[in-house]
């Protein structure tokens, strides 16, 4: 594994860099962080990293001075500078001092993965071991090519021109892309042992594995020289003996001397990883078609309704049905696991936002006390679904036990959910809302005002005006059409109400905000 270090006087940047890149998956180990230039130099002396990401502005010694000292000590270390968007000249100076690239803050996922892919390729190309015996040198170089191939696929690098002249292609290798998970957590080291023993086990079946690369995420890539038909039969026989111990996904490539196949290889490897996330059982077959992708967005707009429904009824029944449908679509379309994990996390956050609006969070920290990391660490869609449902259920059970979550607050939530679903209906009345929550009209009016400090009709008006603002600033709908969409049947009344709430007429609002957007 390569070593990577970060240096920045804002520790939050360390979390950002960790979140944007799956370092372990592409063969890097984070061995240390520093918050000033002097500490960065000491960190270098202690760890001798292969790659250092350094902020330009740090106390005691700035990034440029630090780069200069590092380059004097080590001509091979890869260095990337972090800089603000207004420091382009400094970035150029860093390059002149020997930096291998720079990243603009705020760092984007695309930018950092692009530059990390470049650095990984350079490290792999430069990786030579003069002391390596000649007989082992080919295996060593093949392993480095597998590492480079895997890193490029993780970072969406589609430049595979180097593979056309690689040893993998020259030897007509077949790739095995293997992901494996134990069915029991009793043996935490069993996967690493299994991966290391696999080449020897398959060699006994006359399958030659000249090189392999094992990642840190229960995934390994093997270069195999064997006939495809024999390979599949042998793998089926061998893995049948582990059906009660592991869940596995095995993807078998075509021979790498096919130029057409090389052009889509990185996308196929990405698809393999996604496909294995959605497999509830073991699977063995060809590399997944590379065309599968996120073709449409998950319905984030429905999250508010689902969270409000769960909170209103204190049950996860509606959430269960909703997520089951979402997971079916995600599996058939091979949505990115991170996209699905983030979607589930956002439902929980919406629940917390609703609780905060009701004054039921004791501190601001409770809004994100679980953290997205727990969702991102789920290994498969089944685990993600179970985790989401369990977390949601725990939150609702804790809420139901709290003395300050009275029946009155649950009635307000139920009334608000009804308002959001029906504010566009001009026939909406206080009577219909009161009937929905199971109270008399007069009692409902008093209860709602006491709990919220505003009238229910004021809340309806707020919903309608906010929707009108959105339509006025983002569409060319007529005033009549806008009235229809927000529950008013009289344009004059709507205009007076809108001006009373916002201070300007609907037409003036449209003129101001559409001109602003187009400026």
matplotlib code that plots the C-alpha trace (Angstrom):
import matplotlib.pyplot as plt

x = [0.0, 1.1, 1.3, -0.6, -0.5, -2.5, -1.4, -3.9, -4.6, -8.3, -8.8, -12.3, -10.4, -9.1, -12.7, -13.5, -10.5, -11.4, -15.0, -14.2, -11.8, -12.0, -8.3, -8.1, -9.9, -7.3, -4.3, -3.5, -3.1, -3.5, -0.6, -0.8, -2.0, -0.4, -1.8, 1.3, 4.3, 6.8, 4.6, 4.3, 8.0, 8.2, 5.5, 7.4, 10.5, 8.5, 6.4, 8.2, 4.9, 4.5, 1.9, 1.4, -1.5, -0.6, -2.5, -0.8, -1.7, -0.5, 1.1, 4.8, 5.7, 3.5, 2.8, 5.2, 8.1, 7.1, 7.0, 10.5, 11.9, 10.2, 11.4, 15.0, 14.7, 12.8, 12.7, 10.2, 7.4, 4.2, 2.9, -0.4, -1.1, -4.5, -5.2, -8.0, -9.4, -7.7, -4.2, -3.5, -0.1, 0.9, -0.3, 2.0, 4.9, 4.2, 4.4, 7.7, 8.9, 8.2, 4.5, 2.8, -0.5, -2.9, -6.5, -8.8, -10.9, -13.6, -12.4, -14.8, -15.0, -14.4, -11.3, -9.6, -10.4, -8.9, -5.7, -5.4, -5.8, -2.9, -0.8, -1.6, -0.6, 2.7, 3.5, 2.7, 4.8, 7.7, 7.4, 10.5, 12.4, 16.0, 16.5, 13.5, 14.8, 14.3, 12.1, 9.7, 9.8, 7.1, 4.7, 5.5, 4.8, 1.6, 0.5, 1.2, -0.8, -3.8, -3.5, -3.3, -6.3, -8.4, -7.5, -8.4, -11.8, -12.5, -11.6, -13.5, -10.3, -11.1, -7.6, -6.7, -4.4, -1.5, -3.3, -2.9, 0.8, 0.6, 1.7, -1.9, -2.8, 0.3, -0.3, -4.0, -5.0, -8.6, -9.6, -11.4, -13.1, -14.1, -16.1, -16.7, -18.4, -18.5, -21.9, -20.5, -18.5, -16.7, -13.6, -12.6, -9.4, -10.9, -11.3, -7.7, -6.6, -9.1, -7.8, -4.2, -4.8, -7.0, -4.1, -2.6, -6.0, -6.8, -3.4, -4.2, -7.1, -4.6, -5.6, -2.6, -2.8, 0.4, -0.7, -3.4, -4.3, -6.2, -8.0, -9.0, -12.7, -13.2, -12.5, -9.6, -8.6, -6.9, -5.1, -5.8, -4.4, -6.9, -9.6, -12.8, -14.9, -12.6, -12.3, -16.0, -16.4, -13.5, -14.7, -18.2, -16.8, -14.4, -16.8, -19.5, -17.6, -17.9, -21.7, -22.4, -19.5, -19.4, -21.6, -19.6, -19.8, -17.3, -17.1, -15.1, -13.7, -13.0, -9.4, -7.7, -6.3, -9.7, -9.3, -13.0, -13.4, -10.5, -12.4, -15.3, -13.3, -13.3, -17.0, -17.6, -15.5, -17.5, -20.7, -19.3, -18.9, -22.4, -23.9, -22.3, -23.8, -27.4, -26.8, -28.5, -26.9, -23.8, -23.3, -20.9, -20.9, -19.4, -18.4, -21.5, -22.5, -20.9, -23.9, -25.8, -25.9, -28.0, -30.4, -32.9, -32.8, -34.1, -37.3, -35.8, -38.9, -40.9, -38.7, -40.6, -43.9, -42.5, -40.7, -43.8, -46.0, -43.7, -43.6, -47.3, -48.3, -45.2, -44.8, -42.3, -45.0, -45.2, -41.5, -41.1, -43.3, -41.7, -38.1, -38.9, -40.1, -37.0, -34.6, -36.2, -35.7, -32.1, -31.2, -32.7, -30.9, -27.7, -27.8, -24.6, -24.5, -23.5, -26.5, -28.8, -27.0, -27.3, -30.9, -31.7, -29.6, -31.5, -34.8, -33.5, -32.2, -35.7, -37.2, -34.7, -35.6, -39.2, -38.4, -36.3, -39.2, -41.4, -38.8, -38.1, -34.3, -32.4, -29.4, -28.2, -25.8, -28.8, -29.6, -26.6, -25.8, -25.8, -23.8, -23.7, -20.6, -22.8, -24.9, -21.9, -20.3, -23.2, -21.9, -25.0, -28.5, -30.1, -27.9, -28.6, -32.4, -32.3, -30.1, -32.3, -35.5, -33.9, -32.5, -35.9, -37.7, -35.4, -35.9, -39.7, -39.6, -37.5, -39.8, -42.9, -41.3, -40.6, -43.0, -42.7, -44.1, -47.7, -50.8, -51.1, -47.8, -48.7, -52.0, -50.1, -47.8, -50.8, -52.6, -49.4, -49.1, -52.7, -52.1, -49.0, -51.0, -54.1, -53.2, -53.7, -57.3, -59.6, -62.1, -59.7, -61.4, -60.8, -63.7, -62.0, -58.7, -60.3, -62.2, -58.9, -57.2, -60.3, -61.3, -64.1, -63.4, -63.3, -61.2, -58.8, -58.4, -57.6, -55.2, -53.3, -52.9, -51.7, -49.1, -47.7, -48.3, -50.0, -53.4, -53.8, -55.0, -51.9, -49.9, -51.9, -51.3, -47.5, -47.5, -49.5, -47.3, -44.1, -45.3, -46.4, -42.9, -41.4, -43.7, -43.3, -39.5, -39.1, -41.9, -43.9, -47.3, -50.2, -51.6, -54.7, -52.6, -50.6, -53.8, -55.0, -51.9, -51.9, -55.6, -57.0, -59.8, -59.7, -56.7, -57.5, -57.7, -54.4, -52.7, -53.8, -52.8, -49.4, -48.6, -49.7, -47.3, -44.3, -44.6, -44.8, -47.3, -47.0, -46.0, -43.4, -42.0, -41.7, -39.9, -37.5, -36.5, -36.6, -34.4, -32.0, -31.7, -31.0, -28.5]
y = [0.0, 3.6, 6.0, 9.4, 12.3, 15.6, 19.0, 21.8, 24.2, 23.4, 19.8, 19.7, 19.4, 16.0, 14.8, 16.2, 14.5, 11.2, 11.5, 12.4, 9.5, 5.8, 5.8, 2.2, 0.9, 2.3, 1.1, 4.1, 4.2, 7.5, 7.5, 11.0, 14.6, 17.9, 21.3, 23.4, 23.3, 22.3, 19.5, 18.4, 18.1, 16.1, 13.9, 13.3, 12.3, 9.9, 8.2, 8.8, 8.9, 8.4, 11.2, 14.4, 16.9, 20.3, 23.5, 26.7, 28.7, 27.2, 28.7, 28.5, 27.4, 27.9, 25.3, 26.7, 26.6, 23.1, 21.9, 23.3, 21.5, 18.2, 18.3, 18.9, 15.8, 13.5, 13.8, 10.9, 11.9, 13.1, 16.5, 18.2, 21.7, 22.9, 26.5, 29.0, 30.0, 33.4, 32.0, 30.9, 32.5, 30.7, 27.4, 28.1, 28.8, 25.5, 23.7, 25.4, 24.2, 20.6, 20.1, 17.4, 19.3, 21.5, 21.5, 24.5, 24.9, 23.9, 20.5, 18.7, 14.9, 14.9, 17.1, 15.2, 11.8, 12.9, 14.1, 11.0, 8.8, 10.6, 10.3, 6.6, 6.0, 7.8, 5.9, 2.6, 3.4, 4.5, 1.4, -0.7, -2.9, -3.3, -6.1, -8.1, -11.3, -11.5, -14.6, -12.6, -9.3, -10.1, -11.1, -7.9, -5.7, -7.6, -6.9, -3.2, -3.1, -4.7, -2.1, 0.7, -0.8, -1.0, 2.5, 3.9, 2.2, 3.6, 7.1, 6.9, 7.3, 6.0, 6.3, 2.7, 3.2, 1.8, -1.6, -2.2, -2.6, -4.1, -7.5, -8.3, -7.9, -9.6, -12.7, -12.8, -12.7, -13.1, -11.0, -12.4, -9.6, -11.1, -9.5, -11.7, -11.2, -13.7, -14.9, -14.8, -12.1, -14.6, -14.7, -11.1, -12.2, -15.0, -13.0, -11.9, -15.5, -16.8, -14.3, -15.2, -18.9, -18.8, -18.8, -21.9, -23.6, -22.8, -23.8, -27.3, -27.2, -26.2, -22.6, -20.3, -16.9, -15.0, -12.0, -10.6, -7.4, -7.5, -4.3, -3.2, -3.6, -7.4, -7.2, -8.8, -8.7, -11.8, -12.1, -15.6, -17.6, -20.4, -21.3, -19.6, -22.7, -24.6, -21.6, -21.3, -25.0, -25.0, -21.9, -23.3, -26.5, -24.7, -22.0, -24.6, -25.7, -22.2, -21.6, -21.8, -19.5, -16.7, -14.6, -13.9, -12.2, -13.4, -11.6, -13.0, -10.8, -11.5, -11.9, -8.5, -8.6, -7.4, -3.7, -3.1, -4.6, -2.5, 0.7, -0.2, -2.1, 0.6, 1.1, -2.7, -2.8, 0.0, -1.9, -5.1, -3.3, -1.8, -5.1, -7.0, -4.4, -5.4, -9.2, -10.8, -14.2, -15.5, -14.8, -16.0, -14.7, -12.4, -8.8, -6.6, -4.6, -1.2, 0.8, 0.5, 3.9, 6.3, 7.2, 9.1, 10.8, 9.2, 11.0, 13.2, 15.4, 12.6, 12.4, 15.1, 13.3, 10.0, 11.4, 13.4, 10.3, 8.2, 10.9, 11.5, 7.8, 6.8, 3.7, 2.7, 0.9, 3.6, 3.9, 0.2, 0.2, 3.3, 2.0, -1.4, 0.3, 2.5, -0.4, -2.4, 0.6, 1.1, -2.6, -2.8, 0.5, -0.2, 3.0, 4.0, 2.5, 5.9, 7.5, 5.0, 5.3, 9.1, 8.8, 6.7, 9.0, 12.1, 10.5, 10.2, 13.8, 15.0, 13.2, 15.1, 18.4, 17.8, 17.1, 20.3, 22.3, 20.9, 21.8, 18.1, 18.1, 18.8, 20.1, 21.0, 18.0, 15.6, 16.5, 14.5, 12.3, 9.1, 10.4, 9.5, 7.3, 4.6, 4.5, 4.5, 1.6, -0.8, -3.6, -4.4, -3.3, -5.8, -4.5, -0.9, -1.5, -3.3, -0.6, 2.2, 0.6, -0.3, 3.2, 4.8, 2.5, 3.3, 7.0, 6.7, 4.4, 6.9, 9.7, 7.8, 7.4, 11.1, 13.0, 16.2, 14.4, 15.0, 14.0, 17.6, 17.8, 14.6, 16.2, 19.3, 17.1, 15.3, 18.6, 20.0, 16.8, 17.2, 20.8, 20.0, 17.4, 19.5, 23.3, 23.4, 22.4, 25.5, 23.4, 22.9, 24.1, 24.1, 21.6, 19.1, 19.5, 19.1, 16.0, 14.5, 14.8, 13.6, 16.9, 19.4, 22.5, 24.9, 22.6, 22.1, 25.9, 26.5, 23.5, 24.4, 28.0, 27.1, 24.6, 26.6, 30.3, 30.8, 29.8, 26.8, 29.1, 31.2, 28.0, 27.2, 30.7, 30.4, 27.1, 28.8, 31.9, 29.9, 27.8, 31.0, 32.5, 29.4, 29.4, 33.1, 33.0, 29.7, 29.5, 31.6, 30.3, 32.8, 34.2, 32.1, 28.9, 29.8, 30.4, 27.0, 25.3, 27.0, 26.7, 30.2, 30.7, 34.5, 36.2, 39.6, 38.0, 36.2, 39.4, 41.3, 38.4, 38.0, 41.7, 41.7, 38.8, 39.9, 43.6, 43.4, 42.4, 39.0, 40.6, 42.8, 39.7, 37.8, 40.8, 41.2, 37.5, 36.3, 39.2, 38.5, 34.8, 35.7, 38.4]
z = [0.0, -0.6, 2.3, 2.2, 4.5, 4.8, 6.1, 6.7, 9.6, 9.4, 10.7, 9.0, 5.7, 6.8, 7.0, 3.6, 1.9, 3.6, 2.5, -1.2, -1.8, -0.8, 0.0, 1.2, -1.8, -4.2, -2.2, 0.1, 3.8, 5.7, 8.0, 9.6, 9.5, 10.3, 11.1, 10.3, 8.1, 10.8, 11.9, 8.3, 7.9, 11.1, 9.9, 6.6, 8.6, 10.7, 8.0, 4.7, 2.8, -1.0, -1.3, 0.6, 0.2, 1.6, 2.2, 1.0, 4.1, 7.3, 10.5, 11.4, 7.8, 4.8, 2.1, -0.5, 2.0, 3.1, -0.5, -1.1, 1.9, 1.1, -2.5, -1.3, 0.9, -1.5, -5.3, -5.7, -3.2, -4.9, -3.6, -4.3, -3.1, -1.7, -2.6, -2.5, -5.9, -5.7, -5.3, -8.8, -8.9, -5.8, -7.3, -10.3, -7.9, -6.2, -9.5, -10.2, -6.7, -7.6, -6.7, -8.9, -9.0, -7.1, -6.0, -5.6, -2.4, -2.0, -3.3, -5.5, -5.7, -9.5, -9.2, -6.3, -7.9, -11.2, -9.6, -7.3, -10.3, -12.0, -8.9, -8.5, -12.1, -11.7, -8.5, -10.2, -13.2, -11.0, -8.8, -9.4, -7.0, -8.1, -5.6, -6.9, -8.5, -12.3, -12.0, -9.7, -11.6, -14.0, -11.3, -9.4, -12.5, -13.2, -9.6, -10.0, -13.3, -11.4, -8.7, -11.4, -13.2, -10.0, -8.9, -12.4, -12.2, -8.7, -9.8, -13.1, -15.2, -18.7, -20.1, -20.5, -23.5, -21.4, -21.1, -24.8, -24.2, -20.8, -19.6, -18.8, -22.4, -23.8, -21.7, -22.8, -19.2, -17.9, -14.9, -11.9, -9.9, -6.6, -3.8, -0.7, 2.7, 5.6, 6.8, 10.3, 12.1, 14.3, 12.1, 11.2, 9.4, 7.4, 4.2, 4.0, 4.6, 1.9, -0.7, 0.0, -0.3, -3.4, -6.0, -4.5, -4.3, -7.9, -9.1, -7.8, -10.4, -13.2, -13.1, -13.2, -11.3, -12.1, -10.1, -7.9, -6.1, -2.8, -1.8, 1.7, 1.0, 0.8, -2.9, -5.0, -8.6, -10.0, -13.4, -14.7, -17.6, -18.4, -20.8, -19.9, -19.9, -17.6, -15.4, -14.8, -14.0, -11.6, -9.8, -9.4, -7.9, -5.6, -4.2, -3.7, -0.7, 0.9, 0.4, 4.1, 5.1, 2.5, 0.2, -2.9, -6.3, -9.0, -12.3, -15.2, -17.9, -21.6, -22.5, -22.3, -25.8, -27.1, -27.9, -27.9, -24.5, -23.0, -23.9, -21.5, -18.9, -16.2, -16.4, -16.2, -13.1, -11.5, -12.5, -10.9, -7.6, -7.7, -8.8, -5.8, -3.4, -4.5, -4.5, -1.6, -2.5, -4.1, -7.9, -10.6, -14.2, -16.7, -16.1, -15.8, -18.9, -18.5, -19.8, -16.5, -14.6, -12.6, -15.4, -13.2, -9.8, -6.6, -5.4, -2.8, -3.0, -1.3, 1.7, 3.6, 3.2, 4.3, 7.3, 8.3, 7.9, 10.1, 12.8, 12.6, 13.1, 15.1, 12.8, 10.1, 8.0, 5.3, 5.2, 4.7, 1.6, 0.3, 0.7, -0.8, -4.0, -4.0, -3.5, -6.4, -8.8, -7.5, -8.0, -11.5, -12.6, -10.7, -8.8, -7.0, -3.5, -2.1, -3.8, -2.1, 1.2, 1.1, 0.3, 3.4, 5.5, 4.2, 5.3, 8.8, 8.7, 7.6, 10.6, 12.8, 11.1, 11.9, 15.5, 15.7, 14.3, 17.1, 19.8, 20.5, 20.0, 23.2, 21.3, 17.8, 17.9, 18.0, 14.4, 13.2, 16.1, 14.0, 11.1, 7.4, 8.0, 9.6, 6.4, 4.1, 5.9, 5.1, 2.9, 0.8, 0.0, 2.5, 5.3, 4.3, 4.3, 7.7, 9.2, 8.0, 9.3, 12.7, 13.2, 12.2, 14.6, 17.4, 16.9, 16.9, 20.0, 21.9, 20.8, 22.0, 25.4, 25.9, 28.1, 26.0, 22.9, 23.8, 21.9, 21.0, 19.1, 17.2, 16.2, 14.9, 12.8, 11.4, 10.6, 8.9, 6.8, 5.7, 4.8, 2.7, 0.8, 0.2, 0.2, -3.6, -3.2, -3.0, -1.1, 1.9, 5.1, 8.8, 9.1, 6.8, 8.6, 12.0, 10.8, 9.5, 12.9, 14.8, 16.6, 16.5, 14.5, 17.5, 19.6, 16.7, 16.2, 19.9, 20.1, 16.9, 17.9, 21.4, 20.2, 17.2, 18.0, 14.6, 13.2, 11.0, 8.2, 8.5, 7.9, 4.8, 3.5, 4.1, 2.1, -0.8, -0.9, -0.9, -3.8, -5.7, -5.2, -6.7, -9.7, -10.3, -10.3, -12.2, -14.8, -17.3, -16.0, -16.1, -12.9, -13.4, -13.7, -10.6, -8.7, -9.8, -8.5, -5.0, -4.2, -5.0, -7.5, -7.5, -9.2, -7.5, -4.1, -4.7, -5.8, -2.7, -0.4, -2.1, -1.8, 1.9, 2.6, 0.5, 0.1, -3.7, -6.3, -8.0, -11.3, -9.6, -7.8, -11.1, -12.8, -9.9, -9.4, -13.0, -14.1, -11.2, -12.2, -15.8, -15.1]

ax = plt.figure().add_subplot(projection="3d")
ax.plot(x, y, z, "-o")
ax.set_aspect("equal")
plt.show()
